[in-house]
Amino acid sequence: MSYSTKMLSKSRLWLIGGIVVVGLAAGALATTGQAASRSLSLHGSYSTHEMPVGCTSPVGFCLVDMFRGTLNGPALGITQSISPTPDPLVFEADTNLVIHDIHGDLTCRAQSVFGTEPGNDSEFAFLCLVTSGTRLYAGATGYILSYGAKPPSATEVRTVYSGRIVLAK
């Protein structure tokens, strides 16, 4: 084998090695991109009001919501329990929430605290842990954080939400 043939073979090996390294790096970046795309950052607002008829809550308190933002569509919250706290003007609630988003249903369990001081804006906050879903949200995990208030003269509550969902697919 001549010197030029040996150099050409080494050059080919370096070229093939470089292509393999670049291909592996691109594959790693693509995998990282897929992992990042599986996590969905949530943000938006929703309006809510008490459901007047047909509530199946054991404590008689259901909410109908309309989500706008990352999650978009109607929702139904069925409160399972309402409990007092050591502060007589603050209560806790445990609610099953189903959001009917355009990409599927997202179900979560919300733990809420809300103020009931007369004349105030009935402030509240909740943490809703994702428990199940359909279509895009099948097998998802994550959380939704929300807070808002209802001034005494208002008929519905306006709130903001944020959070993160990790998609299974």
RAPENOR-V497813 format. One record per helix or strand. SS is the DSSP state (@ for helix, = for strand). FROM is the first residue (numbers start at 1). LEN is the number of residues. If there is no record, write none. Layout:
SS,FROM,LEN + SS,FROM,LEN
This chain:
@,3,35 + =,39,12 + =,62,8 + =,73,12 + =,90,12 + =,104,12 + =,124,10 + @,135,3 + =,141,9 + =,157,10
